[in-house]
Amino acid sequence: LNMSFIDKNEEHRAHKAGWLRAAVLGVNDGLVSIASLMVGVVAAKQSESVIVTTAMAGIAAGALSMAVGEYVSVRSQVDIEESDRAIEAKQHATNPEGEFLELVQIYMQRGLNEELAKQVAEQMHQHDALETHMRDELGQFEHTKARPVQAAVASAISFTIGGLIPFAGFHLPLINSDPIRIFTVTVFGLAIAGYLSARTAGTHLIKATSRVVIGGVIGMIITGAIGALAHTAGI
């Protein structure tokens, strides 16, 4: 087949789904969590050493928590996929004719007539029956397969990067007010993170970026209010 007409710039992104989801979630969580934490502590009128220590502890704890949580979650998905494969292999060994007819029905439901569906199913069974059913019956593809370690590493690194942005912003001497300095740098970081994730995923730039920024701003406002309330109450 002549593939020269395909636009290489129009690259599909499904193969990036695993690490991209983990990375985007990690950066956003790092930005919002650490910025909100710092704003809350600043609003509670704590010392600079307490603010810095809180932020560093939050980054470390958050990165580890994200990594472990992502690994366990994605590993569970892998366990399900492996269990489905074992069940499907057993069904092929005990009832190959039934599996063949099931595949024929699948192709007929997708628009093929019965004769053509049988021809396609027969050829696919001859090529690789199990992989055909894993793909066409269960929707499992190699390029979208869950990868726990990859997701865990992406989450930990991206959370750390996200958390370091408000932490670094706290030390910038551009603005006198600590809360405003943290807030400004974090909003800028959220805008960049939203833009990059939208570009990578191929989604609408303004909508995706706005969701990220608005969510982060709400988080900082709420924790800042809680910190101020705690200070006022003398907690």
N, C-alpha and C positions, 0 to 999 in steps of 0.2 A: 504493500500500500504506500502511496505517496503521502508523506507526512509533512511536506514542505509548507503546506498552507496553514499549519497550526502556528498560532502566535505564542511564542515562548514566554512572552511577558505575562500572558494570562495563565499563570501557574495556579493549579489547584492547591488548596491549603489544608485539606483533610489530614494529610500525613503529619501536620504540625499540631494537630488538635491536643495531643496529650501534654507535651511540654509547654505549649503556648498557654493553655488554660492554667497550668500550674504557675508559670512565670508571671502572667498577668495578675492572677490572684495574689501571688506573693508580693509583687511590687506594690499593688494597691493596699494590701493588708499592712505591709511594712510602713508605708507612708501614713496611712490613716491611724493605725494603732499607735505608732511612736509619736506622731505629731499630737494626737489627741491626749496621749499620756502626758507628754511634756506640757501642753497647754493647761491641762488640769492641775498639774503640780505647780506650774508657774502661777496660775490663778489662786492657788492655795497659799501663795506667798512663802514658798519654801526657798531654802538657800540654793545657790548655784551648784554646790557639790551634790546636794540631794537631787537636783534636776538632772545633772549629768549622770550620776549613778543610776537613777531610775531609767533613763533613756538607754544606757548601755546594757543594763540587766534586761530591759524590755526587748532590745534587739536580739540578744543571745537567746532568751527564752522563746521569743516569737519564732526565730529561725528554726530552732530545734523542734518546737511544737509543730510548725508548718511541715517540716521534713517528715517527722514521724507520722503525723496525721495523713499527709498525702501518700506516704508509702503504704500505710495500712489500708487506706481507702482503695488505692489502685491495685494493691495486692489482692484484695477481696474480689475485684473485678477480674483479675487474672485467674483466680481460683474458680470463678463461675465459668469463664471461658474454657478452662481445662476440663471442668466437670462436664460441660456441654459436649466437648469433643469426645470424651470417653463414652458418654451416653450414645452419641451419634455413631461412633465406631462399633459399639455393641449392636446397635440396631442394624447396621450394615451387615454384620456377621450373621445375625439371626434371621433377618428378613430383608434381603437385598431387593426382592421384587416389589415389596411394599415401599421401600425407599425410592425405587425407580419411579413408581406411579406417583408418589408424593412430589417428586421433582417435575414430572410431567404436568401435574395440576398447578404447580407454581408458575411454570412457563405459560400455561394456558391463561391463568389469571392476569398475566402481564401482557397478554394480547396475541399470543401465538395460537394458531389452530392446532387441533389435536395431533394431526400427522406431523407437522413441523415440530411441535413440542416434544414428541417422542423421538424424533431424529436428533434434536439438540440434546435431549437428556441422555440418549444412548451414547453419543459422542463424548459428552462431558463425563459420563460414568467410565468410559474406556480410558479417558485421559487421567482423571483423578476424582473418583467418586466422593471420597470423604471431604476433600477440600471444596468441591463443588457444593456440597450440602452445607458446609460450614459458612460458605459465602452466600449462596442463594437462598438457603432456608433460614439460617440463623443470623445472617448479616454480619459475619465476622470477616474482617479483611486484615491482611498482614500489615498494611501501611497505617492502619488505625488501631493496631493491637496495643493494649495497655502495657506500659513499661514503668514499673514501680520505682526503680532506682533513678531513672531519668527524671520522673516527676518529683521525687523527693529532693534531688539535688537542685533542680530548677526552682523549687519552692524556697529552699533554704537560702540560696544565693540571691534570688530576687527579693525576698523579704529583707535580707540584710542591706541590699542596695537601697531599697525603698526607705528603710528605717534610718539609714545614714544621711538621707537628704534633710529631714527636719533637724537631726542632730547637728549637722554641719551648719544649717541655717541659724541655729541658736548662737553660734560663735561668730557670726558675721557682724562686723561693727557698723553696718550701713544704717540700721534703724535702732533707735534707743529703746523702744518698748520690746521686751522679750516676747510677749504673746503675739504681737503684730509681726515681729520678725519671723517667728516660727510659722505663723499662719500664711504669710506672704510666700515664703520659700516653699512651703508644702503645696500650696495651690499651684504654684509654678511647676513643681514636680509632678503633681497629679495631672496637669494639663499635658505635660510631655509624655507621661506614662499612658494616658488615654489616647493620645495621638499615635504613639508608636504601636500600641496594641491594635488600634483600628487599622493602621496601615498594614500590619502583619496579617491581620485576619481578613482584610479586604472589606471591612464594614464602613458605614457612613461616618466620616471623620467627626463632624460637629456633634452628632447625636451621641456617639460612643464617648467622646471626650467630655461632653457635658455631664453624662451620667457619672463618670469617675469623679469629676471635680465637685459636683453637687453633693454626692455621697460623702466625700471626704470633708467638705465644709460643714455639713450637718453633724458629722461625728465630732469635729473639733469644737463646734459651738456647744454641743451637749456636755462634753467632758469639761470644757472650760466653765460652764455654768455650775456643774457639780463641784468642781474645785473651788470656785468662788463661794459657793454655798457652804462648803466644808470649812473654809477659812472664817466666814462670817459666824458660823455656829461654834467656832473654836475647837473643831475636831482635830 
